């Protein structure tokens, strides 16, 4: 079933492409046969292609038998990253490669993630997929891979110098949230933001995008932006504290869905359910259920299953010597009660035929 993205997403993706000052010429990835890969995916001039268009391309050639893909994710304790993993495993099965996926136990353990990455490098995979916790925690491993001339796919969140980056514009996530809130608070009002972990690129850019988005709506006032560190309990406490100090807050934007759950519970416990606009980011099942029952207003999702699938497909294409754009842009899709059925099955898993 072809996906029908909302107008804001379509316009924003066009805007992003124009900002990149490049056409989709796929200049970044070099021939695998030559072993000459570039690592320019984090450059402002990286060649780009929306994921929906990438999905329309002819399937990659069959890789050589025994092709191995080493994957280092941020964590698997979060439903978002579990969806990314599911997409990767589905692609690995479809494309006939062996994927080893490991992750840190939490999003606050960069040293463990670096250790995992360096161990995998010593195991000599054909291609690597990494999702760094921060913009710098995997720098030693990334440099080692570059020195080896290995192809590297950077999956989601922190954007580092690699062969291909698969992910959304985090600034767009924040600005989409701001626009949604503005649309649902036509008379304006006070709003607050629960921030992600300091040092995280995703958090920094979503905070920036949201603040700039709110600034474009003179009738909205950002009265608080406080750290929630990707944690449900911390977001819960933040929300209660903010509402006790300022009961006039009419909307919250949480930088990820895990924190949006904490915001929603705090709002409900204070007897304010249905009276405050709550927007998250990611599209995890728990929040999608909250959207269905009305406790959460919306989430901005990059469709993590497809981010995982496209990351694995990109890795296989690189090994095959096929050209791949340096940035595959995942969506910044607003999901609400009105359109949730277009993107998710009844069990809140992503529809796997959105781009067929």
Rosetta silent file (secondary structure, phi, psi, omega in degrees, C-alpha in Angstrom):
SEQUENCE: XXXXXXXXXXXXXXXXXXXXXXXXXXXXXXXXXXXXXXXXXXXXXXXXXXXXXXXXXXXXXXXXXXXXXXXXXXXXXXXXXXXXXXXXXXXXXXXXXXXXXXXXXXXXXXXXXXXXXXXXXXXXXXXXXXXXXXXXXXXXXXXXXXXXXXXXXXXXXXXXXXXXXXXXXXXXXXXXXXXXXXXXXXXXXXXXXXXXXXXXXXXXXXXXXXXXXXXXXXXXXXXXXXXXXXXXXXXXXXXXXXXXXXXXXXXXXXXXXXXXXXXXXXXXXXXXXXXXXXXXXXXXXXXXXXXXXXXXXXXXXXXXXXXXXXXXXXXXXXXXXXXXXXXXXXXXXXXXXXXXXXXXXXXXXXXXXXXX
SCORE:     score description
SCORE:     0.000 S_00000001
   1 L     0.000  122.661 -179.682    0.000    0.000    0.000 S_00000001
   2 L   -67.225  137.785 -178.161    1.602    3.331   -0.974 S_00000001
   3 L   -81.642  146.076  178.347    2.077    5.668    1.956 S_00000001
   4 L  -117.696   94.630 -176.831    0.447    9.079    1.950 S_00000001
   5 L   -72.822  153.989  179.204    2.608   11.440    3.996 S_00000001
   6 L   -69.531  159.572 -174.787    1.143   14.600    5.487 S_00000001
   7 H   -60.115  -41.027 -178.676    1.655   17.872    3.649 S_00000001
   8 H   -59.708  -40.447  179.854    4.062   19.289    6.266 S_00000001
   9 H   -65.467  -45.890 -179.175    6.379   16.301    5.872 S_00000001
  10 H   -59.881  -46.136 -178.655    6.402   16.488    2.068 S_00000001
  11 H   -65.622  -38.411 -177.817    7.139   20.214    2.090 S_00000001
  12 H   -67.161  -38.556  179.915    9.799   19.842    4.765 S_00000001
  13 H   -66.138  -37.269  175.409   11.637   17.126    2.848 S_00000001
  14 H   -63.171  -41.449 -179.846   11.728   19.322   -0.229 S_00000001
  15 H   -62.729  -43.414  179.420   13.058   22.141    1.942 S_00000001
  16 H   -60.511  -46.441 -177.253   15.785   19.917    3.397 S_00000001
  17 H   -59.864  -37.380  179.517   16.905   18.791   -0.027 S_00000001
  18 H   -69.745  -34.225  179.464   17.261   22.387   -1.180 S_00000001
  19 H   -67.231  -29.243 -176.824   19.295   23.272    1.891 S_00000001
  20 L   -72.190  -10.320  177.569   21.745   20.503    1.156 S_00000001
  21 L    55.648   38.856 -179.592   22.751   22.323   -2.060 S_00000001
  22 L  -151.141  149.620  172.084   22.936   19.062   -3.920 S_00000001
  23 L   -95.437  169.150 -177.790   20.970   16.941   -6.306 S_00000001
  24 L   -80.298   82.822 -178.685   20.587   13.229   -5.904 S_00000001
  25 L  -104.648   -7.209  176.211   23.707   12.253   -7.801 S_00000001
  26 L    57.067   43.883 -176.671   24.833    9.503   -5.393 S_00000001
  27 L   -81.844  -14.973 -168.700   28.432   10.685   -5.476 S_00000001
  28 L   -72.585  -47.892 -174.160   29.280    9.634   -1.939 S_00000001
  29 L   -83.596  131.967 -178.354   29.603    5.865   -2.036 S_00000001
  30 L   -98.698  175.920 -178.165   32.497    4.493   -4.049 S_00000001
  31 L   -65.659  127.671  177.666   32.965    1.103   -5.646 S_00000001
  32 L   -65.978  -30.888 -179.590   33.228   -1.721   -3.144 S_00000001
  33 L   -61.852  -33.236  179.848   35.431   -3.566   -5.601 S_00000001
  34 L   -84.432  -14.440 -178.787   37.961   -0.782   -5.285 S_00000001
  35 L    64.827   27.905 -174.388   37.565   -0.664   -1.512 S_00000001
  36 L  -114.881   82.307 -176.945   37.529    3.107   -1.775 S_00000001
  37 L   -95.083  146.108  173.218   34.710    4.368    0.407 S_00000001
  38 L   -95.057  165.172 -178.827   34.060    7.977    1.325 S_00000001
  39 L  -135.362   55.897 -173.015   32.975    9.121    4.773 S_00000001
  40 L  -111.019   15.189 -172.870   31.141   12.335    3.973 S_00000001
  41 L   -65.580  -20.435  179.994   27.611   11.528    5.152 S_00000001
  42 L   -92.196    1.651 -179.801   27.751   14.149    7.907 S_00000001
  43 L   -73.029  144.513  175.874   28.759   16.912    5.473 S_00000001
  44 L   -60.469  -19.243 -179.038   26.260   19.732    4.805 S_00000001
  45 L  -103.475   18.293  179.998   26.673   18.934    1.100 S_00000001
  46 L   -59.873  137.128  174.980   25.962   15.215    1.395 S_00000001
  47 L   -65.703  148.669 -171.466   23.950   13.820   -1.509 S_00000001
  48 E  -142.325  160.591  176.959   20.487   12.836   -0.353 S_00000001
  49 E  -157.178  128.220  175.040   17.337   10.900   -1.169 S_00000001
  50 E   -58.338  142.851 -178.407   14.074   10.550    0.788 S_00000001
  51 H   -56.395  -36.858  179.909   13.635    7.024    2.112 S_00000001
  52 H   -59.943  -34.995  178.193   10.346    6.630    0.258 S_00000001
  53 H   -78.285  -35.870  175.872   12.216    7.129   -3.023 S_00000001
  54 H   -59.334  -39.075 -178.330   15.082    4.872   -1.947 S_00000001
  55 L   -66.663  -20.202 -178.976   12.517    2.123   -1.340 S_00000001
  56 L   -83.529   -9.010 -177.499   11.349    2.382   -4.961 S_00000001
  57 L   -69.001  158.136  175.282   14.748    1.462   -6.360 S_00000001
  58 L   -59.177  139.747 -178.486   15.421   -1.922   -7.931 S_00000001
  59 L   -56.300  147.464 -179.788   16.352   -4.442   -5.237 S_00000001
  60 L   -64.129  156.929  175.906   20.084   -4.805   -4.626 S_00000001
  61 L   -63.802  157.594  178.870   21.995   -7.606   -6.294 S_00000001
  62 L   -66.827  126.081 -179.631   22.434  -10.806   -4.329 S_00000001
  63 L   -72.481  164.330  178.351   25.508  -10.399   -2.090 S_00000001
  64 L   -63.380  147.971 -178.038   28.262  -12.957   -2.020 S_00000001
  65 L   -61.247  136.458  178.902   27.514  -15.971    0.143 S_00000001
  66 L    87.792    8.402  178.718   28.586  -15.549    3.752 S_00000001
  67 L   -60.480  130.396 -176.794   28.414  -11.727    3.778 S_00000001
  68 E  -116.727  135.956  178.691   28.489  -10.549    7.394 S_00000001
  69 E  -119.039  122.806  177.311   27.122   -7.270    8.765 S_00000001
  70 E   -98.129  127.350 -174.831   28.195   -6.025   12.187 S_00000001
  71 E  -123.087  129.859  175.364   25.687   -3.730   13.909 S_00000001
  72 E  -120.652  109.730  179.284   26.182   -1.586   17.022 S_00000001
  73 E   -98.826  171.923  179.789   22.976    0.072   18.264 S_00000001
  74 E   -69.227  -49.887 -179.313   22.419    2.513   21.119 S_00000001
  75 E  -166.306  164.885  172.786   20.335    0.127   23.221 S_00000001
  76 L  -122.095   16.102  178.485   17.652   -2.523   22.894 S_00000001
  77 L   -91.162    4.043 -176.824   15.826   -1.552   26.080 S_00000001
  78 L  -120.364  136.020 -177.209   13.709    0.982   24.187 S_00000001
  79 H   -59.972  -29.694  177.771   10.776    0.058   21.911 S_00000001
  80 H   -61.201  -50.588 -177.136   12.101    2.447   19.264 S_00000001
  81 H   -71.068  -26.937  173.452   15.404    0.610   18.967 S_00000001
  82 H   -65.351  -35.901  176.574   13.612   -2.728   19.045 S_00000001
  83 H   -68.593  -40.638  176.150   11.719   -1.564   15.944 S_00000001
  84 H   -58.894  -46.481  179.435   14.998   -0.531   14.288 S_00000001
  85 H   -60.339  -42.764 -179.894   16.402   -3.986   15.059 S_00000001
  86 H   -59.888  -41.214  177.774   13.281   -5.680   13.642 S_00000001
  87 H   -64.343  -40.913  179.115   13.716   -3.781   10.372 S_00000001
  88 H   -63.732  -44.141 -178.425   17.378   -4.733   10.160 S_00000001
  89 H   -66.777  -37.386  177.721   16.677   -8.407   10.774 S_00000001
  90 H   -63.531  -43.075  179.416   13.881   -8.417    8.192 S_00000001
  91 H   -66.601  -41.331  179.495   16.187   -6.872    5.588 S_00000001
  92 H   -59.833  -41.104  178.229   19.011   -9.269    6.436 S_00000001
  93 H   -66.724  -45.792 -178.958   16.649  -12.194    5.873 S_00000001
  94 H   -62.727  -36.152 -172.397   15.265  -10.754    2.635 S_00000001
  95 H   -97.223   -6.169  174.219   18.727   -9.977    1.265 S_00000001
  96 L    76.858   40.222  176.292   20.487  -13.133    2.405 S_00000001
  97 L  -123.104  161.677  177.383   23.162  -11.796    4.777 S_00000001
  98 E   -98.702  123.327 -179.481   24.140  -12.649    8.329 S_00000001
  99 E  -114.846  130.223  172.159   23.691   -9.782   10.783 S_00000001
 100 E  -107.804  119.533 -176.374   25.107   -9.619   14.301 S_00000001
 101 E  -117.086  122.605  177.082   23.362   -6.913   16.341 S_00000001
 102 E  -130.406  161.496 -177.686   24.650   -5.755   19.702 S_00000001
 103 E  -155.774  158.274  173.396   23.915   -2.710   21.856 S_00000001
 104 E   -66.717  156.281 -179.255   24.803   -0.998   25.089 S_00000001
 105 L   -70.376  -24.316  178.417   22.634   -1.887   28.073 S_00000001
 106 L  -149.286  165.570  179.810   21.491    1.714   28.371 S_00000001
 107 L   -79.896    6.462  179.902   21.653    5.004   26.492 S_00000001
 108 L  -116.950   21.345 -178.056   23.925    6.394   29.197 S_00000001
 109 L  -126.038   72.357 -178.340   26.833    3.953   28.777 S_00000001
 110 H   -65.025  -31.612 -179.410   29.059    5.212   25.941 S_00000001
 111 H   -65.919  -39.151  177.638   32.093    3.276   27.118 S_00000001
 112 H   -65.041  -39.840  179.738   30.262   -0.032   26.805 S_00000001
 113 H   -64.017  -41.260  178.409   29.109    0.886   23.304 S_00000001
 114 H   -62.949  -41.750  178.842   32.680    1.760   22.275 S_00000001
 115 H   -60.698  -43.014  178.097   33.948   -1.553   23.661 S_00000001
 116 H   -60.490  -46.023 -178.326   31.307   -3.431   21.648 S_00000001
 117 H   -62.586  -45.176 -177.907   32.257   -1.568   18.474 S_00000001
 118 H   -67.460  -33.980  175.540   35.991   -2.176   18.874 S_00000001
 119 H   -65.053  -42.381  179.389   35.403   -5.870   19.572 S_00000001
 120 H   -64.284  -36.971  178.221   33.320   -6.158   16.409 S_00000001
 121 H   -59.650  -38.021  178.600   36.030   -4.492   14.346 S_00000001
 122 L   -69.787  -12.247 -179.825   38.381   -7.247   15.471 S_00000001
 123 L   -95.467   -0.722  168.548   35.895   -9.822   14.162 S_00000001
 124 L    59.108   64.985  173.262   36.250   -8.542   10.580 S_00000001
 125 L   -80.221  161.262  179.948   32.746   -7.972    9.249 S_00000001
 126 L   -76.123  -28.837 -178.907   32.228   -7.034    5.614 S_00000001
 127 E  -156.017  152.348 -176.132   30.324   -3.855    6.496 S_00000001
 128 E  -123.980  142.963  172.666   29.367   -2.070    9.703 S_00000001
 129 E  -120.410  127.465 -178.208   26.241   -0.264   10.873 S_00000001
 130 E  -128.915  144.141  174.387   26.591    2.033   13.884 S_00000001
 131 L  -128.862   85.022 -173.639   24.145    4.126   15.885 S_00000001
 132 L   -63.029  146.440  175.878   26.340    6.184   18.230 S_00000001
 133 L   -67.518  -37.465  178.352   25.055    7.304   21.616 S_00000001
 134 L  -135.999  178.465  179.456   26.636   10.716   21.072 S_00000001
 135 L   -73.764   -5.491 -174.913   28.462   12.523   18.316 S_00000001
 136 L  -133.030  -12.113 -170.975   31.828   11.492   19.752 S_00000001
 137 L   -65.993  -28.913  179.567   31.619    8.269   21.803 S_00000001
 138 L  -100.696   11.809 -177.821   32.417    5.997   18.827 S_00000001
 139 H   -53.306  -45.634  179.046   35.016    8.319   17.290 S_00000001
 140 H   -60.339  -39.104  179.879   37.961    5.944   17.952 S_00000001
 141 H   -70.216  -41.382  179.044   36.053    3.057   16.339 S_00000001
 142 H   -62.056  -43.787  178.688   34.907    5.161   13.381 S_00000001
 143 H   -62.524  -38.554  179.389   38.491    6.307   12.742 S_00000001
 144 H   -64.996  -40.902  178.457   39.693    2.710   12.909 S_00000001
 145 H   -65.355  -39.071  177.974   37.086    1.644   10.344 S_00000001
 146 H   -64.152  -41.310  178.769   38.084    4.503    8.071 S_00000001
 147 H   -64.120  -31.349  178.247   41.735    3.478    8.289 S_00000001
 148 H   -79.651  -12.482 -177.148   40.714   -0.062    7.337 S_00000001
 149 L    73.740   26.714 -177.490   38.730    1.277    4.386 S_00000001
 150 L   -85.955  143.960  175.066   35.561   -0.416    5.622 S_00000001
 151 E   -72.266  137.879 -176.925   32.095    0.747    4.544 S_00000001
 152 E  -130.719  125.300  172.784   30.143    2.295    7.432 S_00000001
 153 E  -103.979  125.720  179.200   26.418    2.971    7.635 S_00000001
 154 E   -97.406  108.454 -174.964   25.410    5.456   10.332 S_00000001
 155 E   -98.113  108.969  165.237   21.907    4.510   11.461 S_00000001
 156 L    69.353  158.505  173.130   19.776    7.184   13.089 S_00000001
 157 L    58.414 -124.749 -173.375   20.392    9.817   15.777 S_00000001
 158 L   -57.247  125.943 -175.845   23.987   11.059   16.184 S_00000001
 159 L   -98.993  116.643 -175.302   25.338   11.845   12.735 S_00000001
 160 L  -123.977  163.202 -179.180   29.016   10.978   12.337 S_00000001
 161 L   -62.494  109.210 -178.567   31.422   10.792    9.345 S_00000001
 162 L  -144.414 -178.073 -178.832   30.388    7.590    7.580 S_00000001
 163 L   -77.424  -41.954  179.420   29.673    6.276    4.106 S_00000001
 164 E  -139.791  138.646  172.321   25.888    6.533    4.407 S_00000001
 165 E  -112.568  129.578  175.582   23.610    8.110    7.005 S_00000001
 166 E  -116.279  112.985 -179.246   20.057    6.794    7.398 S_00000001
 167 E   173.280  175.041 -177.900   17.889    9.014    9.565 S_00000001
 168 L   -91.334  174.378  167.350   15.638   11.993    9.869 S_00000001
 169 L   -86.558  110.267 -176.521   16.339   15.673   10.318 S_00000001
 170 H   -65.868  -30.526  174.864   16.023   16.002   14.082 S_00000001
 171 H   -61.876  -37.785  178.242   15.456   19.731   13.746 S_00000001
 172 H   -65.028  -37.387  175.436   12.470   18.900   11.578 S_00000001
 173 H   -54.379  -48.465 -178.374   11.132   16.614   14.331 S_00000001
 174 H   -66.388  -42.401 -178.589   11.129   19.568   16.717 S_00000001
 175 H   -69.958  -33.551  175.778    9.655   22.060   14.281 S_00000001
 176 H   -62.490  -41.289  178.127    6.915   19.605   13.280 S_00000001
 177 H   -62.249  -43.069  179.178    5.984   19.299   16.967 S_00000001
 178 H   -61.607  -43.349 -179.108    5.870   23.086   17.294 S_00000001
 179 H   -65.920  -38.294  178.040    3.637   23.406   14.242 S_00000001
 180 H   -62.759  -45.072  179.662    1.274   20.716   15.518 S_00000001
 181 H   -62.333  -42.829  178.965    0.948   22.469   18.870 S_00000001
 182 H   -60.524  -39.417 -179.906    0.331   25.808   17.155 S_00000001
 183 H   -65.964  -32.828 -176.358   -2.396   24.223   15.056 S_00000001
 184 H   -99.127    1.239  170.333   -4.110   22.792   18.121 S_00000001
 185 L  -126.040   68.064 -175.067   -3.748   25.904   20.260 S_00000001
 186 L   -60.783  -25.169  178.242   -5.230   28.509   17.874 S_00000001
 187 L   -91.029    2.456  178.284   -5.627   30.979   20.734 S_00000001
 188 L    80.262 -171.722  178.544   -2.015   30.476   21.800 S_00000001
 189 E   146.476 -176.471 -178.648   -0.693   29.846   25.259 S_00000001
 190 E   -88.930  139.108  179.898    2.259   28.663   27.313 S_00000001
 191 E  -132.052  160.325 -179.878    4.169   25.546   26.295 S_00000001
 192 E  -136.577  157.974 -179.871    7.016   23.503   27.769 S_00000001
 193 E  -126.813  135.989  172.639    9.651   21.100   26.468 S_00000001
 194 E  -104.834  115.742 -171.026   11.136   18.005   28.107 S_00000001
 195 E   -86.526  154.934  173.613   14.630   17.622   26.706 S_00000001
 196 L   -78.203 -170.593 -174.886   16.629   14.506   25.885 S_00000001
 197 L   -68.551  132.019  176.206   20.033   13.629   27.260 S_00000001
 198 L   -59.157  136.482 -178.532   22.670   16.359   27.132 S_00000001
 199 L    97.437  -15.657  177.642   25.360   15.483   24.602 S_00000001
 200 L   -82.508  129.779  178.069   22.961   13.624   22.344 S_00000001
 201 H   -61.178  -41.146 -179.344   22.803   15.048   18.821 S_00000001
 202 H   -59.855  -44.083  179.395   19.150   14.061   18.546 S_00000001
 203 H   -64.463  -48.774 -177.905   18.294   15.954   21.716 S_00000001
 204 H   -56.239  -45.588 -175.622   20.302   19.040   20.764 S_00000001
 205 H   -75.317  -36.015  176.773   18.714   19.295   17.330 S_00000001
 206 H   -67.050  -40.025  175.988   15.161   18.544   18.449 S_00000001
 207 H   -59.151  -48.179 -179.306   15.458   21.180   21.171 S_00000001
 208 H   -61.412  -47.159 -179.199   16.749   23.651   18.613 S_00000001
 209 H   -62.499  -39.023 -179.661   14.052   22.800   16.067 S_00000001
 210 H   -69.045  -45.282 -179.912   11.277   23.095   18.626 S_00000001
 211 H   -61.397  -43.914  179.034   12.480   26.413   19.998 S_00000001
 212 H   -67.331  -35.375  177.576   12.844   27.875   16.528 S_00000001
 213 H   -65.751  -43.705  178.741    9.454   26.462   15.565 S_00000001
 214 H   -63.765  -37.356 -178.640    7.730   27.994   18.568 S_00000001
 215 H   -62.156  -21.292  179.345    9.397   31.343   17.841 S_00000001
 216 L   -81.407   -4.509 -179.818    7.552   31.428   14.522 S_00000001
 217 L  -119.793   94.739 -173.615    4.210   31.478   16.348 S_00000001
 218 L   -58.647  -22.163 -179.027    3.932   34.761   18.302 S_00000001
 219 L   -86.309   -0.370  175.676    0.907   33.557   20.280 S_00000001
 220 E  -107.586  141.407  179.991    2.905   30.676   21.788 S_00000001
 221 E  -128.376  120.124  176.615    5.344   31.182   24.650 S_00000001
 222 E   -81.672  107.390 -174.231    7.967   28.614   25.633 S_00000001
 223 E   -96.666  -13.936  179.816    8.059   28.992   29.417 S_00000001
 224 E  -159.353  142.531  173.619   10.268   26.006   30.271 S_00000001
 225 E  -144.194  102.187 -169.387   12.694   23.597   28.608 S_00000001
 226 E  -123.994  151.270 -177.671   14.109   21.127   31.114 S_00000001
 227 E   -72.265  135.555  174.211   16.161   17.905   30.865 S_00000001
 228 L  -118.238   -9.566  171.592   14.353   14.588   31.037 S_00000001
 229 L    55.699   33.653  179.105   17.373   12.504   29.926 S_00000001
 230 L    63.835   17.886 -171.548   15.242   10.060   27.859 S_00000001
 231 L  -112.136  130.264 -177.957   13.799    8.795   31.171 S_00000001
 232 H   -63.083  -47.019 -177.561   10.089    8.242   31.895 S_00000001
 233 H   -65.018  -40.732  179.471   10.317    8.846   35.641 S_00000001
 234 H   -65.741  -40.164  178.086   12.362   12.016   35.255 S_00000001
 235 H   -65.125  -37.426  177.220    9.906   13.345   32.681 S_00000001
 236 H   -60.135  -49.734 -178.853    7.041   12.526   35.065 S_00000001
 237 H   -65.142  -40.602  177.760    8.669   14.492   37.892 S_00000001
 238 H   -57.769  -46.208 -175.939    9.564   17.377   35.564 S_00000001
 239 H   -64.614  -45.354  178.711    5.990   17.652   34.357 S_00000001
 240 H   -61.318  -43.234  179.966    4.476   17.652   37.830 S_00000001
 241 H   -62.258  -44.971 -178.485    6.948   20.276   39.010 S_00000001
 242 H   -65.058  -41.225 -178.592    6.310   22.525   36.018 S_00000001
 243 H   -72.111  -31.309  176.209    2.520   22.287   36.277 S_00000001
 244 H   -67.658  -37.229  178.889    2.575   22.954   40.014 S_00000001
 245 H   -77.594  -33.625 -175.242    4.612   26.099   39.388 S_00000001
 246 L  -142.075   87.844 -178.663    2.689   27.139   36.300 S_00000001
 247 L   -70.314   -2.125 -179.877   -0.785   25.635   35.839 S_00000001
 248 L   -87.707   -0.989  177.953   -1.259   27.697   32.667 S_00000001
 249 E   -64.589  128.927 -175.091    0.937   25.425   30.570 S_00000001
 250 E  -110.454   -8.678 -178.686   -1.217   24.122   27.735 S_00000001
 251 E  -156.441  148.235  175.034    1.191   21.868   25.831 S_00000001
 252 E  -127.595  138.521  168.177    4.307   19.719   26.262 S_00000001
 253 E  -115.682  121.293  175.551    6.776   18.475   23.685 S_00000001
 254 E  -100.906  133.231 -175.846    8.919   15.534   24.808 S_00000001
 255 L   -65.621  -15.980  168.725   12.056   14.898   22.749 S_00000001
 256 L  -148.408  169.109 -174.037   11.244   11.189   22.668 S_00000001
 257 H   -71.462  -30.500  177.965    8.266    8.943   23.324 S_00000001
 258 H   -57.164  -41.945  177.830    9.729    7.351   26.451 S_00000001
 259 H   -75.093  -31.887  177.894    9.528   10.762   28.114 S_00000001
 260 H   -60.354  -33.319  176.717    6.130   11.492   26.559 S_00000001
 261 H   -62.900  -40.086  177.872    4.797    8.542   28.559 S_00000001
 262 H   -66.590  -39.770  177.195    6.017   10.216   31.749 S_00000001
 263 H   -61.762  -45.992 -177.456    4.422   13.507   30.746 S_00000001
 264 H   -63.335  -39.664  179.617    1.099   11.808   30.013 S_00000001
 265 H   -67.511  -40.908  178.695    1.058    9.972   33.339 S_00000001
 266 H   -63.325  -44.146  179.327    1.840   13.150   35.273 S_00000001
 267 H   -61.524  -43.395  179.086   -0.893   15.047   33.447 S_00000001
 268 H   -64.969  -45.077 -178.453   -3.374   12.243   34.134 S_00000001
 269 H   -63.439  -23.991  179.237   -2.404   11.942   37.812 S_00000001
 270 L   -92.866    7.753  177.259   -3.012   15.666   38.231 S_00000001
 271 L    73.737   25.213 -175.916   -6.508   15.340   36.788 S_00000001
 272 L  -113.334   12.719 -179.374   -5.641   17.215   33.608 S_00000001
 273 L   -55.737  131.979  179.862   -6.041   14.406   31.087 S_00000001
 274 L    84.377   -6.321 -177.849   -7.404   15.657   27.770 S_00000001
 275 L  -103.956  -10.269 -176.959   -6.774   19.278   28.711 S_00000001
 276 L  -127.385  133.719  177.454   -3.108   19.515   27.697 S_00000001
 277 E   -75.512  128.624 -179.932   -1.572   18.856   24.291 S_00000001
 278 E  -126.843  123.567 -179.851    1.212   16.239   24.519 S_00000001
 279 E  -125.068  133.251  176.332    3.534   15.493   21.600 S_00000001
 280 E  -115.041 -169.955  175.984    6.362   12.951   21.553 S_00000001
 281 E  -144.206  130.521  171.650    8.888   11.716   19.018 S_00000001
 282 L   138.730  -54.252 -177.105    9.647    8.166   17.806 S_00000001
 283 L    91.637   43.553  178.189    6.395    6.225   17.396 S_00000001
 284 L   -83.489  153.744 -175.568    6.792    3.471   19.994 S_00000001
 285 H   -54.087  -40.052 -177.868    3.813    1.142   20.646 S_00000001
 286 H   -61.799  -38.882  178.426    3.132    2.420   24.167 S_00000001
 287 H   -74.808  -36.545  177.590    2.705    5.976   22.904 S_00000001
 288 H   -61.701  -38.246  174.557    0.686    4.856   19.900 S_00000001
 289 H   -64.846  -35.934  176.524   -1.724    3.181   22.316 S_00000001
 290 H   -65.288  -35.889  176.675   -1.816    6.461   24.228 S_00000001
 291 H   -65.626  -40.836  179.765   -2.748    8.267   21.028 S_00000001
 292 H   -64.247  -38.976 -178.247   -5.559    5.782   20.464 S_00000001
 293 H   -89.539   -1.430  174.264   -6.960    6.251   23.980 S_00000001
 294 L    89.278    1.198 -179.338   -6.531   10.037   23.886 S_00000001
 295 L   -79.373  -18.962  176.438   -3.950   10.408   26.659 S_00000001
 296 L  -128.748  139.765 -174.024   -1.312   11.577   24.142 S_00000001
 297 L   -79.691  -46.699 -173.720   -2.041   13.915   21.243 S_00000001
 298 E  -165.150  164.524  169.838    0.569   12.976   18.653 S_00000001
 299 E  -137.943  153.864  176.058    4.060   11.729   17.962 S_00000001
 300 E  -104.033  112.376 -174.435    6.566   12.582   15.249 S_00000001
 301 E  -115.213  139.018  172.723    7.911    9.315   13.871 S_00000001
 302 L   -90.485    7.231 -176.903   10.743    8.558   11.445 S_00000001
 303 L    59.499   74.500 -171.710    9.255    5.046   11.070 S_00000001
 304 H   -59.955  -31.789  177.157   12.059    3.160   12.864 S_00000001
 305 H   -57.876  -43.789 -178.908   11.336   -0.223   11.257 S_00000001
 306 H   -73.156  -32.912  174.099   12.119    1.304    7.875 S_00000001
 307 H   -58.740  -42.191  177.704   15.169    3.123    9.214 S_00000001
 308 H   -66.374  -43.894 -179.094   16.493   -0.283   10.217 S_00000001
 309 H   -63.092  -48.104 -179.052   15.512   -1.898    6.927 S_00000001
 310 H   -65.198  -32.236  177.185   17.041    0.878    4.816 S_00000001
 311 H   -64.154  -46.744  179.632   20.227    0.800    6.901 S_00000001
 312 H   -66.295  -41.258  178.307   20.710   -2.909    6.248 S_00000001
 313 H   -62.696  -40.831  177.400   19.838   -2.517    2.567 S_00000001
 314 H   -60.469  -42.712  179.652   22.339    0.325    2.266 S_00000001
 315 H   -60.124  -43.748 -179.601   25.013   -1.858    3.851 S_00000001
 316 H   -66.030  -41.826  178.801   24.358   -4.650    1.353 S_00000001
 317 H   -61.258  -39.855  179.170   24.404   -2.258   -1.593 S_00000001
 318 H   -63.145  -45.087  179.200   27.780   -0.904   -0.442 S_00000001
 319 H   -61.663  -35.349 -179.874   29.266   -4.391   -0.208 S_00000001
 320 H   -73.977  -10.719 -176.330   27.912   -5.118   -3.685 S_00000001
 321 L    85.997   13.722  178.517   29.660   -2.050   -5.101 S_00000001
 322 L   -84.323  153.875  179.977   26.380   -0.269   -5.808 S_00000001
 323 L   -84.768  138.711 -177.198   26.063    3.477   -5.408 S_00000001
 324 L  -133.931  137.819  176.070   24.078    4.764   -2.440 S_00000001
 325 L   -61.748  153.292 -177.029   23.215    8.373   -1.523 S_00000001
 326 L   -74.208  -22.834  176.442   25.119    9.725    1.448 S_00000001
 327 E  -134.601  115.373  171.864   21.932   10.611    3.328 S_00000001
 328 E   -96.986  112.780 -170.291   18.758    8.533    3.138 S_00000001
 329 E   -86.589  113.126  175.122   16.180   10.820    4.732 S_00000001
 330 L   -79.275  158.451 -174.031   13.658    9.074    6.936 S_00000001
 331 L   -67.891  168.189  166.924   10.270   10.785    7.416 S_00000001
 332 L  -125.789   69.042 -170.958    9.160   13.165   10.125 S_00000001
 333 E   -84.620  125.742  174.633    5.612   11.859   10.038 S_00000001
 334 E   -79.729  123.319  178.135    3.008   13.290   12.402 S_00000001
 335 E  -112.029  126.285  179.927    0.886   10.447   13.760 S_00000001
 336 L  -130.226  177.515  177.674   -2.479   11.235   15.364 S_00000001
 337 L   -60.283  -29.529 -176.384   -5.640    9.354   16.201 S_00000001
 338 L   -73.331  -29.290 -175.004   -6.967   10.292   12.768 S_00000001
 339 L  -121.351    5.896 -174.421   -4.197    8.675   10.707 S_00000001
 340 H   -57.866  -35.769 -179.035   -2.645    6.036   12.973 S_00000001
 341 H   -68.278  -15.407  178.519   -4.271    3.200   11.040 S_00000001
 342 H   -77.462  -19.671 -174.248   -2.475    4.275    7.876 S_00000001
 343 H  -118.256  -20.300 -173.737    0.925    3.493    9.360 S_00000001
 344 E  -130.961  146.339  174.023    0.395    0.858   12.044 S_00000001
 345 L   -78.187  176.572 -175.249   -1.339   -2.504   12.396 S_00000001
 346 L   -62.717  -25.557  178.569   -3.725   -3.226   15.267 S_00000001
 347 L   -88.459    9.564  178.434   -0.821   -4.436   17.457 S_00000001
 348 L    69.357   19.539  170.031    0.916   -1.069   16.896 S_00000001
 349 L   -89.521  149.132 -178.820    3.686   -2.538   14.778 S_00000001
 350 E   -63.505  139.971  174.120    4.597   -0.613   11.643 S_00000001
 351 L   -64.375  132.997 -175.428    2.935   -1.752    8.448 S_00000001
 352 L   -93.270    7.083  179.608    5.597   -3.503    6.425 S_00000001
 353 L  -120.317   23.969 -175.599    4.038   -2.669    3.049 S_00000001
 354 L   -63.681  -31.855 -172.396    3.999    1.123    3.275 S_00000001
 355 L  -113.611   20.201  178.311    6.412    1.622    0.408 S_00000001
 356 L   -94.541    0.000    0.000    5.394   -1.257   -1.886 S_00000001
